[in-house]
Amino acid sequence: MEDKKIEKFALVKSKPDAKALAWAFPDVECGMTPYGGRIIVQLLRVKKKTDGGILLIEEDREAEKWNNMIGKIVEIGPLAFKNRDTMKEWVEGVWAKKGDYVRVPRYGGDRWEVKVEGDDDPVLFMTINDHELIAKVTGNPLSFKAFI
């Protein structure tokens, strides 16, 4: 019998805890400004242990980190959400702004880590094209869990 990975996503309804949200999306300089129609998204940080205090092994943390699809827009390029020929906003308008929580594609984009001073857990950023955003997160961005 062949082992198959099952991917599931669960949304647990809850209000964001301010302290947890600040840890998950710390105010860290990404070190770049996007060109053209690209957007820089800070991805949700991965915890070292569960809320119940169980330490997670490094392999699980790495898998969750690279499969993470929830982030916060931190930078928007000058041509984002604009017709590249006329430089006018798209007819659909601007659907995401700096500070919005969004869902991004699992694969693609350019990803890099930035160290946080005084913290062992780095912050992961990604650059994607404006049209690649999947959705705006209207609920608690910490409530989305990916199961691989």
C-alpha positions in Angstrom: 0.0 0.0 0.0 1.4 3.4 -1.0 1.8 6.2 1.5 -0.2 9.3 0.3 0.0 12.8 1.8 -3.3 14.4 2.5 -3.5 18.1 2.5 -6.2 19.8 4.5 -6.8 23.3 5.7 -8.8 24.2 8.7 -10.2 27.6 9.8 -10.6 27.9 13.5 -12.8 30.9 14.3 -11.3 33.1 16.9 -10.2 36.7 17.5 -6.5 37.5 17.1 -4.5 37.8 20.3 -2.5 41.0 20.0 0.6 39.5 21.6 0.5 36.4 19.3 -0.1 38.5 16.3 2.9 40.7 17.1 5.1 37.7 17.4 3.8 36.0 14.3 4.3 39.2 12.2 7.0 41.3 14.0 7.9 44.7 12.7 11.0 43.8 10.8 12.6 45.5 7.9 12.6 43.1 4.9 15.6 44.8 3.4 14.1 45.3 -0.1 11.8 47.5 -2.1 9.9 45.7 -4.9 10.2 46.8 -8.6 7.3 47.0 -11.0 4.1 45.1 -10.1 5.6 43.0 -7.4 4.5 42.8 -3.7 6.5 41.8 -0.7 4.7 39.6 1.9 5.9 38.7 5.4 4.8 35.1 6.0 3.4 33.8 9.2 6.2 32.7 11.6 6.2 29.1 12.8 6.2 28.3 16.5 8.8 26.1 18.2 6.1 24.5 20.5 2.4 24.1 20.5 0.1 26.1 22.7 0.0 23.1 25.0 3.8 23.2 25.4 4.9 20.3 23.2 8.2 21.0 21.4 7.9 20.6 17.6 10.7 18.8 15.8 12.8 20.8 13.3 11.5 18.8 10.3 7.9 19.6 11.2 8.7 23.3 11.7 10.6 23.5 8.3 7.7 21.7 6.5 5.2 24.1 8.0 7.4 27.2 7.2 7.8 26.4 3.5 4.1 25.4 3.1 2.8 28.5 4.8 0.4 30.5 2.7 -0.7 33.3 5.1 1.1 36.6 5.1 1.0 40.3 5.6 1.7 42.8 2.8 4.7 44.9 3.8 5.7 46.5 0.5 4.0 47.2 -2.8 5.8 48.0 -6.1 5.0 51.2 -8.0 3.2 49.4 -10.8 1.2 47.0 -8.7 -2.5 46.9 -9.6 -1.9 49.1 -12.6 -2.1 48.6 -16.4 1.5 48.4 -17.4 0.8 50.2 -20.7 -1.2 53.2 -19.4 -0.1 53.2 -15.8 -3.7 53.7 -14.7 -5.2 51.5 -12.0 -6.9 48.3 -13.1 -10.6 48.5 -13.8 -11.1 46.2 -10.9 -9.2 48.6 -8.7 -6.6 48.0 -6.0 -7.7 45.0 -4.0 -4.9 44.8 -1.5 -2.9 47.4 0.5 0.1 47.5 2.8 -0.9 45.9 6.1 -3.5 43.5 4.7 -3.3 39.9 5.6 -3.5 37.7 2.4 -3.2 34.1 1.2 -0.4 33.6 -1.3 0.6 30.6 -3.5 2.5 27.8 -1.8 4.9 27.5 -4.7 6.5 30.3 -6.7 7.7 33.7 -5.7 11.1 34.5 -4.2 11.6 33.7 -0.5 14.2 34.8 2.0 14.7 35.0 5.7 15.6 37.9 7.9 17.0 37.5 11.4 15.2 39.2 14.3 17.5 40.8 16.8 17.4 38.9 20.2 15.3 36.1 18.7 16.3 32.7 17.3 13.3 32.5 15.0 13.8 34.3 11.7 11.1 36.0 9.6 10.3 34.7 6.2 9.4 37.1 3.3 8.4 36.4 -0.2 8.0 38.5 -3.4 5.2 37.8 -5.8 3.5 39.5 -8.7 0.4 41.5 -7.8 -2.0 39.3 -9.8 -0.8 36.2 -7.9 -2.5 37.1 -4.6 -5.1 34.4 -3.9 -7.3 36.1 -1.3 -7.6 38.7 1.4 -7.8 37.2 4.9 -10.9 38.6 6.5 -10.7 36.4 9.6 -8.0 35.8 12.2 -4.8 35.2 10.2 -3.5 33.1 13.1 -6.4 30.7 12.8 -5.4 29.1 9.5 -3.5 25.8 9.9 -2.0 23.8 7.1 -1.8 20.0 7.6 0.6 18.1 5.3 
